[in-house]
Amino acid sequence: MGRFLTPSKIALLVLAQIYSKGSIPLCSNAKVLNVLISRILLDPSDSEELLRQHDGNTILDLERALTGQASVIPGRTVWDLLLKGLWAIDCADALDWFITEVPSLLGKTRDELLKERDEGLPPQPAGKIVRTSALGVFIRRCSLEYLRLQFQDSTALWMDLIAYRMPTKRAFTRKNPNALRSAFDCNLADLELDVSNPLTGIMFRRMLGDVETQQKAYSTHESEKLMEFQVSEMQSLGGRLPDTMKGRLKQLVDLGTSAPKLTHYLKFLDSWRAGDFTSAFDNLHRYFDYTMQSRDRTFYQYALLNLAILQADFGCHAEAIPAMQEAIATARENRDTTCLNYCMSWLYHFGRAFPAQMQSIREAGILGNETEGLNFLKSRAKEAEMWTLLSTSLLSEAKMNLQHGGSLAMCFENIVKASHINVVKNVPNCTGPALLMKSTFFSRTGQTHQAYSCGERFLLCHAKNAPMEDVLKCTVRQGTLLAQMGRPSESQTTMANMPPHILKVLKYKVHHTTHTLILQARHLLHRGQLNAASQIIGQLIAQQPHAEADTSSQVSLLEIELLIRRRELMTALQQVHGLADKVSIENNDVSVKCRLMTLKASLFAKSGKALQGFSLATRAVELAFSARILPGIWEASLAVIHILLQSHEFAAAQDLATAVLPQALECLDCDLIGRCFLLLADSYVGLAGLEAGLGNQEQKDKEIGRSRQRQIQLLSSAAQMLEKAGEQFRRIQELEGQLEVLAKMGRLSMWRGDVALANELGEKYITLKDEYTKEGVY
């Protein structure tokens, strides 16, 4: 098969001939031209049309488009005329004559008109199609490509044309019963030979062998377009090659019409996504060996870029950084701004994910500090009009502001700027990161309902054309928020309903599995199944050397929570100190620092040294307030309330808890809300105890009625708070919290003298504990 010509293109030439001869009425001209141009100017982003072109038998698609279009001949449609033109090509000589005469459909050039005038020749008839139009360029290229064909290739084109039009034989003979002499070649009819004749078998062996196979004719041009489309899709979406497309590529390789360079690059991308790093390295080297053989050295820096990214995914960070530095140097030498910007962007994000590996880069001063690096990327993206890079740089700046506790106004301004660029410059791939960053922003400011809404909007409206990594991260975030809001079954369903094509990529599969295990471990901790949770946390710790900084911090916090529930407070305190040192080096996130300070203050309070943790808790509140991390403020405030209760400052604890509770309710964090209700109940009980012990004996005798009434009101309020705390703990299946609520409610019932209710609560306590024990591992 030739590089460009296929039977479907010959059919388009026949249709162009019909259009040029004026056989189509004016009312149908626009529709027929639309059919022509849509197939000539095939958009590589139109995947469905591209695949239809590669089905080979697109004549049925032309039938659907042209059957309803009337022609100037009564009783004949444009489809009938197209069939007549196709079947009029009844031998290889007729095909040669047809394509040779096709340029006559074009209008004359200015030079030809001037030559006729100068030579005094009479005006010769010419076509009406402008040579520089899309249709004219297509006709000229078809004619040129046919002239370049060797004899065996033109013969193969004729055989493919026979197979291509064969499905329309019945429709053609219905309208033209006397026109068809032979389905294969008119020369057979002239020689009075049928299919059984040995000469026919020799001439049309390919046709008689397997007609179905011959109905799919490919050209190298179409194969390259298909591969370019697959490469762009895999690079933009981050997925693997679909199984159906693997079959088509195998057909291309078998037919010998594929481009070897792109074939190896496709195999490299697919092997990389599948986690087969040996095959990925092999195919990457093969691809760039072909480019070097063709002396296409402009791809050398992209080879280094791909090599660095592949080594980073494989965990070879020491090899990835020198490869990226060489890619940067080569891109500068070749003045490839696009590649240079991609390299610098990757280097920045790599430094954010693995800061410990970036010491050599910092010493070399390639990017400077984070702010200088972002400013450099933004300026270079504007100069090169790389809107995707500019949008991601603005989002990275917003993320940096959040992590460092910067201005929320500046952070939201960057998110709005990125969203504006995505809309105005049509950058759909960055819509997902913008919504994810907006979701993170709302979570930091305590607006969980807004954060969940952003994720829902992305999954419903933008997930189809978004990169798979963004869909994965958004789904994981939605599952985490659902678990936080006390909807564990919906959280499990969300995580389980991950699209299968995303999980075919090894990196995404590992990310999904890791966060699923984190949610399971947290759920097991709530249910009191500490041994099962310990096994899962052990698996997560084993993956920490290859995990990103954020995931590593989550796993470390889970490990500390497990130690606290096991009452191993000293070991937990050591883990907090170790994580604090690690965070200061690798993950300079204010929220993690605030969380660690709060944990340390809580550990002091649990170990009976509340006053030692008071300064830590107040510093955590101050740090969270300066960074405007509202959930961190309420979390640290609960630690302060706990310390105040241990110090018998019940009035101050009650005032602080009453102020925190409405804000905590907006966070939709059931664990936080439940603990807040529980501490508020403890403050009411403490105030009731102070009411019973106020003043001397004489004062007690005078005000005993009033104090008793006040005490009953406080304890009633405490009981109400305990019921609400129990409701929140039940939503997340928090066993320890539910048991504590039942125990305290039982003591309040005993104080009131309601022994029956106290016994009933005691039975609930035992039943609940047995129920969770019998269920076993989650």
C-alpha positions in Angstrom: 0.0 0.0 0.0 1.2 3.5 -0.8 1.9 6.2 1.6 -1.3 8.2 0.9 -3.8 6.7 -1.6 -6.5 4.3 -0.4 -9.8 3.2 -1.9 -11.7 5.6 0.3 -9.7 8.5 -1.1 -10.6 7.3 -4.7 -14.2 7.4 -3.6 -13.7 11.0 -2.5 -12.2 11.8 -5.9 -15.2 10.4 -7.6 -17.5 12.5 -5.4 -15.4 15.6 -6.2 -15.8 14.8 -9.9 -19.6 14.6 -9.5 -19.6 17.9 -7.6 -17.3 19.6 -10.2 -19.6 18.5 -13.2 -22.6 20.3 -11.6 -24.5 17.0 -11.0 -25.5 18.2 -7.6 -28.3 20.9 -7.1 -27.5 24.0 -5.2 -29.6 23.0 -2.2 -27.3 20.0 -1.7 -24.0 21.5 -2.5 -23.2 22.6 1.1 -24.0 19.2 2.5 -21.9 17.3 -0.1 -19.0 19.7 0.4 -19.3 19.1 4.1 -19.0 15.4 3.6 -15.9 15.9 1.4 -14.1 18.4 3.6 -14.8 16.6 6.8 -13.0 13.5 5.4 -10.2 15.4 3.7 -9.3 17.7 6.6 -9.4 15.0 9.3 -8.9 16.5 12.7 -6.4 14.3 14.8 -8.5 15.1 17.9 -11.6 13.6 16.3 -11.0 10.1 17.5 -14.3 8.5 16.3 -13.8 9.8 12.7 -10.2 8.7 12.8 -11.1 5.2 13.8 -13.8 5.1 11.2 -11.2 6.0 8.6 -9.2 3.1 9.8 -12.0 0.6 9.5 -11.2 0.7 5.8 -14.8 0.1 4.7 -16.0 3.7 5.0 -18.1 3.4 1.9 -21.1 2.4 4.2 -20.5 5.7 6.1 -20.6 7.6 2.7 -23.9 5.8 1.9 -25.5 7.1 5.2 -24.3 10.6 4.4 -25.3 10.7 0.7 -28.4 8.6 0.3 -30.8 11.4 1.2 -29.1 14.0 -1.1 -30.9 14.4 -4.5 -29.0 15.0 -7.7 -30.0 16.9 -10.9 -30.9 13.5 -12.5 -34.4 12.6 -11.8 -34.8 9.5 -9.6 -31.1 9.4 -8.8 -29.4 10.4 -5.5 -25.8 11.6 -5.1 -25.1 8.1 -3.7 -26.3 6.5 -6.9 -24.0 8.7 -8.9 -21.1 7.9 -6.7 -21.7 4.2 -7.2 -21.9 4.7 -10.9 -18.6 6.5 -10.9 -16.9 3.9 -8.7 -18.2 0.9 -10.8 -17.2 2.7 -14.0 -13.6 2.1 -13.0 -13.8 -1.5 -14.2 -10.1 -2.3 -14.7 -6.6 -1.1 -13.7 -6.3 0.9 -16.9 -9.5 2.7 -16.1 -8.2 3.5 -12.6 -5.0 4.9 -14.2 -7.0 7.0 -16.7 -9.3 8.3 -14.0 -6.6 9.5 -11.6 -4.6 11.0 -14.6 -7.6 13.0 -15.6 -8.5 14.1 -12.1 -6.3 17.3 -12.3 -8.6 18.6 -15.0 -11.2 19.3 -12.3 -8.9 22.1 -11.1 -9.1 25.7 -12.4 -6.2 27.1 -14.4 -3.4 28.9 -12.7 -2.6 32.5 -13.5 0.5 31.5 -15.5 -1.5 29.1 -17.7 -4.1 31.9 -18.4 -1.3 34.3 -19.3 0.4 31.7 -21.5 -2.9 31.1 -23.5 -3.4 34.8 -24.0 0.2 35.4 -25.1 0.2 32.5 -27.5 -3.2 33.4 -28.9 -4.8 30.1 -28.1 -8.5 29.7 -27.8 -9.8 29.4 -24.2 -9.7 25.8 -23.2 -12.3 24.3 -20.8 -11.1 23.9 -17.2 -12.5 22.9 -13.9 -14.1 25.1 -11.3 -12.2 23.9 -8.2 -9.6 26.4 -6.9 -6.2 24.8 -6.8 -5.3 26.3 -3.4 -8.5 25.3 -1.7 -8.6 22.3 0.6 -10.3 20.2 -2.1 -7.9 21.4 -4.7 -4.8 20.5 -2.6 -6.3 17.1 -1.9 -6.8 16.4 -5.7 -3.3 17.5 -6.5 -1.7 15.4 -3.8 -3.7 12.3 -4.9 -2.5 12.8 -8.4 1.1 13.2 -7.3 1.0 10.3 -5.0 -0.3 8.0 -7.7 2.5 9.1 -10.1 5.0 8.0 -7.4 3.5 4.5 -7.0 5.4 1.6 -8.4 3.6 -0.9 -10.6 3.0 -3.5 -7.8 1.6 -0.8 -5.5 -0.8 0.5 -8.2 -2.0 -3.1 -8.8 -2.5 -3.5 -5.0 -4.5 -0.3 -5.0 -6.7 -1.7 -7.7 -7.3 -4.9 -5.8 -8.2 -2.9 -2.7 -10.6 -0.8 -4.6 -12.4 -3.9 -5.8 -12.8 -5.2 -2.3 -13.8 -1.7 -1.1 -16.8 -1.3 -3.4 -17.9 -5.0 -3.3 -20.5 -4.4 -0.5 -22.3 -2.0 -2.9 -22.7 -4.5 -5.8 -26.3 -5.3 -5.1 -27.3 -1.6 -4.7 -25.5 -0.8 -8.0 -27.1 -3.6 -10.0 -30.5 -2.7 -8.7 -30.3 0.7 -10.4 -28.0 -0.3 -13.3 -28.9 -3.9 -14.2 -27.0 -3.9 -17.6 -24.0 -1.9 -16.6 -22.1 -4.5 -14.5 -20.1 -7.1 -16.6 -17.8 -8.5 -13.9 -17.4 -7.9 -10.2 -13.7 -8.1 -10.5 -12.4 -6.8 -13.9 -14.0 -6.1 -17.2 -11.2 -7.9 -18.9 -12.5 -11.1 -17.5 -15.8 -10.5 -19.2 -14.1 -9.7 -22.5 -12.1 -12.9 -22.3 -15.2 -14.8 -21.1 -13.5 -16.1 -18.0 -15.2 -16.9 -14.7 -13.9 -17.2 -11.2 -13.1 -20.8 -11.6 -10.7 -20.2 -14.4 -7.0 -20.8 -13.4 -6.0 -17.5 -15.0 -8.5 -15.7 -12.8 -7.0 -17.5 -9.8 -3.5 -16.3 -10.7 -4.6 -12.7 -11.3 -6.9 -12.3 -8.3 -5.4 -14.7 -5.7 -5.5 -12.0 -3.0 -9.2 -11.3 -3.7 -10.3 -14.9 -3.9 -8.4 -15.9 -0.8 -10.0 -13.7 1.8 -12.2 -10.9 0.7 -13.0 -9.8 4.3 -9.3 -9.2 5.0 -9.0 -7.1 1.9 -11.8 -4.8 2.9 -9.5 -3.0 5.3 -6.9 -1.0 3.4 -4.5 1.3 5.3 -2.1 4.0 4.2 1.0 5.1 5.9 -0.3 8.6 6.2 -3.4 7.4 8.0 -1.4 5.1 10.2 0.9 7.9 11.3 -2.1 10.1 12.1 -3.7 7.4 14.2 -0.4 6.8 16.1 0.1 10.6 16.6 -3.4 10.8 18.0 -2.8 7.8 20.4 0.5 9.4 21.6 -1.2 12.7 22.3 -4.0 11.0 24.2 -1.7 8.9 26.3 0.5 11.9 27.1 -2.4 14.2 27.9 -4.6 11.7 29.8 -1.8 9.6 31.3 -3.5 6.2 30.4 -2.6 3.1 28.7 -3.2 1.9 25.1 -6.7 0.3 24.8 -6.9 -3.3 23.9 -8.8 -2.6 20.7 -6.1 -0.2 19.6 -3.4 -2.8 20.3 -5.2 -5.1 17.9 -5.3 -2.3 15.2 -1.6 -1.6 15.7 -0.8 -5.3 15.3 -2.7 -5.2 12.0 -0.6 -2.2 10.9 2.6 -4.0 11.8 1.5 -7.1 9.9 0.6 -5.1 6.8 3.9 -3.3 7.0 2.4 0.2 6.8 3.2 1.4 10.3 5.8 4.0 11.2 8.5 2.3 13.3 9.4 5.3 15.3 5.9 5.9 16.7 5.3 2.2 17.2 8.2 2.0 19.6 7.2 5.2 21.3 3.7 3.9 21.8 5.1 0.7 23.3 7.3 2.7 25.6 4.4 4.7 26.9 2.2 1.6 27.4 5.0 -0.3 29.1 5.8 2.7 31.3 2.2 3.0 32.5 2.0 -0.7 33.1 5.0 -0.7 35.3 7.2 -2.8 32.9 10.2 -0.6 33.2 12.6 -3.0 31.4 10.4 -3.0 28.3 9.9 0.8 28.7 13.7 1.4 28.7 14.1 -0.9 25.7 11.4 0.7 23.6 12.6 4.2 24.5 16.1 3.5 23.3 14.8 1.9 20.2 12.6 5.0 19.4 15.4 7.5 19.8 17.8 5.2 17.9 15.5 5.5 14.9 15.5 9.3 15.3 19.3 9.4 15.4 19.5 7.3 12.3 17.4 9.8 10.5 19.7 12.6 11.9 16.7 14.1 13.7 18.8 15.4 16.6 16.1 17.8 17.7 14.5 14.9 19.7 17.6 14.3 21.7 16.5 16.6 24.6 13.1 14.9 24.6 14.8 11.5 24.9 16.6 12.8 28.0 13.4 14.3 29.4 11.5 11.0 29.0 14.4 9.1 30.5 14.5 11.3 33.6 10.8 11.0 34.1 11.0 7.2 33.7 13.8 6.9 36.2 12.0 9.0 38.7 9.0 6.8 38.5 11.2 3.8 38.9 12.7 5.3 42.1 16.1 6.0 40.7 16.2 9.6 41.8 20.0 9.8 41.7 20.0 8.9 38.0 16.9 11.0 37.1 18.3 14.4 38.2 21.5 14.3 36.1 19.5 13.2 33.1 17.1 16.1 33.6 20.1 18.5 34.0 21.5 17.3 30.7 18.1 17.7 29.1 18.0 21.3 30.3 21.5 21.9 28.9 20.7 20.3 25.6 17.4 22.3 25.3 19.3 25.5 25.9 21.9 24.6 23.3 19.2 23.8 20.7 17.1 26.8 21.8 14.1 24.6 22.4 12.0 26.8 24.6 9.1 24.4 24.9 11.3 21.5 26.1 13.2 23.8 28.4 10.0 24.9 30.1 8.7 21.4 30.5 12.1 20.4 32.1 12.0 23.3 34.5 8.4 22.6 35.4 9.1 18.9 36.1 12.2 19.8 38.1 10.1 22.2 40.3 7.4 19.6 41.0 10.0 16.9 41.6 11.5 19.1 44.2 8.1 19.5 45.9 7.5 15.8 45.9 11.1 14.7 46.9 12.8 17.7 48.5 15.6 15.6 50.0 16.8 14.7 46.5 17.1 18.3 45.4 20.2 19.3 47.3 22.5 19.2 44.3 20.0 21.3 42.3 19.8 23.9 45.0 23.5 24.1 45.2 23.7 24.5 41.4 21.2 27.3 41.6 19.2 26.1 38.6 15.8 27.1 40.0 16.7 29.0 43.1 14.1 29.0 45.9 10.5 28.0 45.3 9.3 31.6 44.7 12.0 32.3 42.2 11.3 29.0 40.4 7.6 29.8 40.1 8.2 33.3 38.9 10.6 32.0 36.3 8.2 29.4 35.1 5.3 31.9 34.9 7.4 34.4 32.9 8.7 31.7 30.5 5.2 30.3 30.0 3.8 33.7 29.1 6.6 34.4 26.6 6.1 31.0 24.9 2.3 31.2 25.2 2.3 27.8 27.0 -1.0 28.3 28.7 -1.1 24.8 30.3 2.3 25.5 32.0 1.1 29.0 33.1 -2.1 27.6 34.6 -0.3 24.8 36.5 2.3 27.3 37.7 -0.4 29.6 39.1 -2.0 26.6 40.8 1.5 25.6 42.2 1.9 29.1 43.6 -1.6 28.8 45.3 -0.6 25.4 46.8 2.7 26.9 48.0 0.8 29.7 49.7 -1.5 27.3 51.4 1.4 25.1 52.7 3.4 28.0 53.9 0.5 29.7 55.5 0.4 32.6 53.1 -2.4 35.0 52.2 -5.7 33.2 51.4 -6.6 36.2 49.2 -3.5 35.7 47.1 -4.1 31.9 47.0 -7.7 32.3 45.7 -6.6 35.0 43.3 -4.1 32.5 41.7 -6.9 29.9 41.5 -9.2 32.4 39.8 -6.4 33.4 37.3 -5.8 29.8 36.4 -9.5 29.2 35.9 -9.7 32.3 33.7 -6.8 31.0 31.6 -8.5 27.6 31.3 -11.7 29.1 29.9 -10.3 31.9 27.7 -7.4 29.9 26.3 -9.3 26.6 26.1 -7.1 24.5 28.4 -9.5 21.7 29.5 -6.7 19.5 30.9 -6.1 22.1 33.7 -9.8 22.3 34.8 -9.3 19.3 37.1 -6.3 20.6 39.0 -8.0 24.0 39.4 -11.1 22.4 41.0 -8.9 20.1 43.2 -7.0 23.2 44.4 -10.2 25.0 45.1 -11.4 21.9 47.0 -8.2 22.0 49.1 -8.7 25.7 49.7 -12.2 25.2 51.0 -11.1 22.3 53.2 -8.4 24.5 54.8 -10.9 27.2 55.5 -13.4 24.7 57.1 -16.0 24.7 54.3 -16.2 21.0 53.7 -19.5 21.2 51.8 -17.9 23.5 49.3 -14.9 21.2 49.0 -17.1 18.2 48.3 -19.2 20.2 45.8 -16.0 21.1 43.8 -15.1 17.4 43.5 -18.7 16.5 42.5 -18.7 19.2 39.8 -15.4 17.9 38.4 -16.4 14.3 38.3 -19.8 15.0 36.7 -18.8 17.6 34.2 -15.1 17.4 33.4 -13.9 13.9 34.2 -14.4 12.6 30.6 -11.7 14.7 29.0 -9.5 15.2 32.1 -6.2 13.4 32.8 -6.6 10.2 34.6 -4.4 11.3 37.5 -6.8 14.2 38.2 -9.8 11.9 38.2 -8.0 9.5 40.5 -7.0 12.2 43.0 -10.5 13.8 42.9 -12.1 10.4 43.6 -9.8 9.6 46.4 -10.5 13.1 47.9 -14.2 12.5 47.6 -13.9 9.2 49.4 -11.9 10.8 52.2 -14.4 13.6 52.7 -17.3 11.1 52.7 -15.5 9.1 55.5 -14.9 12.3 57.4 -18.6 13.3 57.1 -19.7 10.0 58.6 -20.7 8.2 55.4 -18.3 5.2 55.4 -20.4 3.0 53.2 -20.6 5.7 50.5 -16.9 6.3 50.9 -16.1 2.6 50.3 -18.5 2.6 47.2 -16.8 5.7 45.8 -13.3 4.1 46.2 -14.5 0.8 44.7 -16.1 2.4 41.7 -12.9 3.7 40.3 -12.9 3.4 36.5 -11.1 0.2 35.5 -9.0 1.8 32.8 -7.4 4.1 35.4 -6.4 1.1 37.6 -4.6 -0.5 34.6 -1.8 2.1 35.2 0.5 0.8 37.9 1.3 4.1 39.5 -2.4 5.0 39.7 -3.2 1.5 41.0 -0.6 1.9 43.8 -2.0 5.4 44.7 -5.5 4.1 44.8 -4.6 1.1 46.9 -2.6 3.2 49.3 -5.4 5.6 50.1 -7.9 2.8 50.2 -5.8 1.2 52.9 -5.5 4.5 54.7 -9.2 4.8 54.9 -9.6 1.2 56.0 -7.0 1.6 58.7 -8.7 4.8 60.0 -12.0 2.9 60.0 -10.5 0.0 61.9 -9.0 2.4 64.5 -12.5 3.9 65.0 -14.0 0.4 65.5 -11.3 -0.5 68.0 -9.8 -3.3 65.9 -6.3 -2.3 66.6 -4.5 -5.5 65.5 -6.1 -5.4 62.0 -5.3 -1.7 61.8 -1.7 -2.4 62.8 -1.3 -4.9 60.0 -2.5 -2.4 57.4 -0.4 0.4 58.8 2.6 -1.9 58.6 2.0 -2.4 54.9 1.7 1.3 54.4 4.9 2.0 56.3 6.7 -0.5 54.0 5.7 1.7 51.0 6.8 5.0 52.6 10.3 5.2 51.0 8.6 5.5 47.6 5.5 7.5 48.7 5.1 11.2 48.3 5.5 13.6 51.2 1.7 14.1 51.8 1.0 10.4 51.8 3.9 9.7 54.0 2.7 12.2 56.6 -0.8 10.7 56.6 0.7 7.2 57.3 2.9 8.5 60.1 -0.1 10.2 61.7 -2.1 7.0 61.5 0.8 5.2 63.3 0.8 7.8 66.1 -3.0 7.5 66.5 -2.6 3.7 66.8 0.0 4.1 69.5 -2.2 6.5 71.4 -5.2 4.1 71.3 -2.9 1.4 72.6 -1.9 3.8 75.5 1.8 3.7 74.4 2.1 7.4 75.0 5.9 7.6 75.4 6.4 5.8 72.0 3.8 8.0 70.4 5.6 11.1 71.7 8.9 9.9 70.2 7.2 9.3 66.9 5.8 12.9 67.0 9.3 14.2 67.6 10.7 12.1 64.7 7.9 13.2 62.3 8.4 16.8 63.3 12.1 16.7 62.3 11.2 14.9 59.1 8.5 17.4 58.2 10.8 20.4 58.7 13.1 18.9 56.1 10.8 17.2 53.5 7.3 18.6 53.9 7.2 22.2 55.1 3.4 22.2 55.5 1.9 24.4 58.2 -1.1 22.2 58.7 1.1 19.1 59.5 3.1 21.2 61.9 0.0 22.4 63.6 -1.4 18.9 63.8 1.9 17.6 65.4 1.9 20.4 68.0 -1.8 19.6 68.8 -0.9 15.9 69.1 2.0 16.6 71.4 -0.2 18.8 73.7 -2.9 16.1 73.8 -0.2 13.5 74.8 0.8 15.6 77.7 -2.8 16.0 78.7 -3.4 12.3 78.5 -0.3 11.5 80.6 -1.4 13.8 83.4 0.9 16.7 82.5 -1.7 19.1 81.2 0.2 22.3 82.0 3.2 21.2 80.0 1.0 21.0 76.9 -0.9 24.2 77.5 1.7 26.4 75.8 2.0 24.0 72.9 -1.8 24.0 72.4 -2.0 27.8 72.4 0.9 28.0 70.0 -0.8 25.6 67.7 -4.0 27.7 67.8 -1.9 30.8 67.0 -0.1 29.1 64.2 -3.3 27.8 62.7 -4.9 31.2 63.0 -2.1 33.0 61.3 -2.3 30.5 58.4 -6.1 30.6 58.5 -6.3 26.8 58.8 -9.7 26.7 60.5 -10.0 22.9 61.2 -6.5 23.2 62.8 -7.8 26.0 65.0 -10.7 24.0 66.2 -8.5 20.9 66.7 -6.0 22.8 68.8 -8.8 24.5 70.7 -10.1 21.1 71.7 -6.7 20.3 73.2 -6.8 23.6 75.1 -10.3 22.7 76.4 -9.0 19.3 77.5 -6.2 21.0 79.4 -8.6 23.5 81.0 -10.9 20.7 82.2 -7.9 18.9 83.8 -7.0 22.1 85.5 -10.6 22.4 86.8 -11.2 25.6 84.8 -14.7 24.5 83.8 -16.2 27.9 83.1 -13.4 28.8 80.7 -13.6 25.4 79.0 -17.4 25.8 78.6 -17.0 29.2 77.1 -14.3 28.1 74.6 -16.2 24.9 73.7 -19.4 26.9 73.1 -17.5 29.3 70.8 -15.8 26.5 68.9 -18.8 24.2 68.4 -20.7 26.2 65.7 -17.5 26.6 63.7 -16.7 22.9 64.1 -20.2 21.9 62.8 -19.4 23.6 59.5 -16.3 21.4 59.1 -18.6 18.3 58.8 -15.9 16.3 60.7 -17.8 13.9 62.8 -14.9 13.0 65.0 -14.1 16.6 65.7 -17.7 17.5 66.4 -18.2 14.4 68.6 -15.2 15.3 70.8 -16.3 18.9 71.0 -19.8 17.8 72.3 -18.1 15.4 74.7 -15.8 18.1 76.1 -18.7 20.5 76.4 -20.6 17.8 78.4 -17.6 17.4 80.7 -17.5 21.2 81.3 -21.2 21.2 82.2 -20.6 18.3 84.6 -17.6 20.2 86.1 -19.7 23.3 86.6 -22.4 21.2 88.2 -19.8 19.9 90.6 -18.7 23.4 91.5 -22.4 24.4 92.1 -22.6 21.6 94.7 -19.5 22.8 96.5 -19.9 26.6 96.5 -19.7 28.7 99.8 -19.8 27.6 103.4 -22.4 25.5 105.1 -24.7 28.5 106.0 -24.7 29.7 102.4 -25.4 26.1 101.2 -28.4 25.9 103.5 -29.8 29.3 102.2 -29.3 28.6 98.5 -29.6 24.8 98.4 -32.8 25.0 96.3 -31.3 27.3 93.7 -28.0 25.4 93.5 -29.9 22.1 93.1 -32.0 23.5 90.3 -28.9 25.0 88.5 -27.1 21.7 89.0 -30.0 19.8 87.4 -30.0 22.2 84.4 -26.3 21.7 83.9 -26.5 18.0 84.1 -29.4 17.9 81.7 -27.4 20.0 79.3 -24.5 17.6 79.7 -26.8 14.7 78.9 -28.0 16.4 75.7 -24.4 17.0 74.7 -23.5 13.4 75.3 -26.4 12.2 73.2 -25.3 14.5 70.3 -21.7 13.3 70.8 -22.9 9.7 70.6 -24.8 10.4 67.4 -21.6 11.7 65.8 -19.5 8.8 67.0 -22.1 6.3 65.7 -21.9 7.9 62.2 -18.2 7.1 62.0 -18.5 3.9 64.1 -16.1 5.2 66.7 -16.3 2.5 69.4 -14.2 4.2 72.1 -16.2 7.4 71.8 -19.5 5.6 72.0 -18.4 3.5 75.0 -17.2 6.7 76.8 -20.6 8.4 76.0 -22.6 5.4 77.4 -20.4 5.2 80.5 -20.9 8.9 81.3 -24.6 8.8 80.6 -24.8 5.8 83.0 -23.1 7.8 85.7 -25.4 10.7 85.2 -28.4 8.4 85.4 -27.1 7.0 88.7 -26.7 10.5 90.1 -30.3 11.2 89.1 -31.4 8.1 90.8 -32.7 6.4 87.6 -31.2 3.0 88.3 -33.3 1.3 85.5 -31.9 3.7 82.9 -28.4 3.2 84.2 -28.7 -0.6 84.0 -30.1 -0.3 80.5 -27.1 1.9 79.4 -24.8 -0.7 81.0 -26.4 -3.4 78.9 -26.0 -1.3 75.8 -22.3 -0.8 76.7 -21.7 -4.5 77.0 -23.8 -5.3 73.8 -22.0 -2.7 71.8 -18.6 -3.9 72.8 -19.5 -7.5 72.1 -20.9 -6.6 68.7 -17.7 -4.9 67.6 -15.6 -7.8 68.9 -17.6 -10.5 67.0 -17.4 -8.6 63.7 -13.7 -9.2 63.6 -11.5 -7.6 60.9 -13.1 -5.0 58.7 
